[in-house]
Amino acid sequence: MNELRSRAATLVAAAALGTSLLSTSALRINQGWSDRLFVGLALVALGVVVVSAVLILWPREWKWRTDGHKLLIDYVEADPPATINEMRRDLAYFITDDLRENDTKLKNLWLLLEVAIIAIAAEVAFWAVVIIF
């Protein structure tokens, strides 16, 4: 998670730097309608990078259901007490369930990072089109 957030923050910095450097050159050019279109697309791509990064950096709740107090109440102090095998089985079930849910969240965050990477590449390409053509 830390690596993912670090990469997202780096992408925002790179996108902002790229926009500040390339937009200066691009906006000096006498702009026709096609230049304005590509400038708009570059700014939209920048927005996609920023929104993706914010969604990645936004705090989330992760599931971890191994509460010692609940184990004692539900298994050890229950009437009749559960066997150790019953407790192990339930723990394995709940932990696996939590891991799957957390894994789905994490995969979605990596997908957002991929979207941001594509958007920053598109942003640079759009600025380059304005400058070169």
C-alpha positions in Angstrom: 0.0 0.0 0.0 2.8 2.4 0.8 4.5 1.7 -2.5 1.2 2.3 -4.4 0.6 5.6 -2.6 4.2 6.7 -3.2 3.9 6.0 -6.9 0.6 7.9 -7.1 2.1 10.9 -5.4 5.1 10.7 -7.8 2.8 10.6 -10.8 1.0 13.8 -9.6 4.3 15.6 -9.2 5.4 14.4 -12.7 2.1 15.4 -14.3 2.2 18.8 -12.7 5.9 19.4 -13.7 5.2 18.2 -17.2 2.2 20.5 -17.5 4.1 23.5 -16.2 7.0 23.0 -18.5 5.2 21.9 -21.7 2.2 24.3 -21.3 4.4 27.3 -21.2 5.8 26.5 -24.7 2.4 25.3 -26.0 0.5 28.4 -24.9 2.9 30.8 -26.6 2.0 29.3 -30.0 -0.7 31.0 -32.1 -3.5 28.6 -31.4 -6.0 27.4 -33.9 -9.0 25.2 -33.0 -6.9 22.0 -33.2 -4.3 23.4 -30.8 -7.0 24.4 -28.3 -8.5 20.9 -28.6 -5.2 19.3 -27.7 -4.6 21.7 -24.9 -8.0 20.8 -23.5 -7.3 17.1 -23.9 -3.9 17.6 -22.1 -5.7 19.3 -19.2 -8.4 16.6 -19.0 -5.5 14.0 -18.9 -4.0 16.0 -16.0 -7.3 15.9 -14.3 -7.5 12.1 -14.7 -4.1 11.8 -13.1 -5.0 14.0 -10.2 -8.4 12.3 -9.6 -6.8 8.8 -9.8 -4.1 9.8 -7.3 -6.6 11.2 -4.9 -8.7 8.0 -5.0 -5.5 6.0 -4.4 -4.4 8.2 -1.5 -7.9 8.4 0.1 -8.0 6.5 3.4 -9.8 3.1 3.3 -10.9 0.6 5.9 -9.2 -2.8 5.6 -10.8 -5.9 7.1 -9.0 -7.9 9.8 -11.4 -10.0 11.9 -9.0 -11.6 14.3 -10.3 -10.0 17.5 -8.9 -11.8 20.6 -11.8 -10.7 22.8 -14.4 -12.0 20.3 -12.5 -15.3 20.1 -12.6 -15.8 23.8 -16.3 -15.0 24.1 -17.4 -16.9 21.0 -15.2 -20.0 21.4 -13.5 -20.4 24.8 -16.2 -19.0 27.1 -19.2 -20.3 25.0 -21.5 -22.9 26.5 -20.3 -25.5 25.5 -16.8 -24.2 24.6 -15.8 -24.8 21.0 -13.1 -27.2 20.1 -9.7 -25.9 19.0 -10.4 -27.4 15.5 -13.7 -25.5 15.3 -12.0 -22.3 16.2 -9.2 -22.9 13.7 -11.7 -23.7 11.0 -13.7 -20.5 11.6 -10.6 -18.4 11.8 -9.3 -19.8 8.5 -12.7 -19.1 6.9 -12.9 -15.5 8.2 -9.3 -14.6 7.5 -9.6 -15.9 3.9 -12.8 -13.9 3.4 -11.1 -10.7 4.7 -8.0 -11.4 2.5 -10.2 -11.7 -0.6 -12.0 -8.5 0.1 -8.8 -6.6 0.8 -7.2 -8.1 -2.3 -10.1 -6.8 -4.5 -9.7 -3.3 -3.0 -6.0 -3.4 -3.7 -6.4 -4.6 -7.3 -8.8 -1.7 -7.9 -6.2 0.7 -6.6 -3.5 -0.8 -8.9 -6.0 -0.4 -11.8 -6.3 3.3 -10.9 -2.6 3.6 -10.9 -2.5 2.1 -14.4 -5.1 4.6 -15.5 -3.0 7.4 -14.1 0.1 6.2 -16.0 -1.8 6.0 -19.3 -3.2 9.5 -18.6 0.2 11.1 -17.9 1.5 9.5 -21.2 -1.5 10.9 -23.0 -1.0 14.3 -21.4 2.6 14.6 -22.6 1.6 13.4 -26.0 -1.1 16.1 -26.3 1.3 18.8 -25.2 3.9 17.6 -27.7 1.3 17.7 -30.5 0.6 21.3 -29.7 4.2 22.2 -29.6 5.4 20.2 -32.6 2.5 20.8 -35.0 
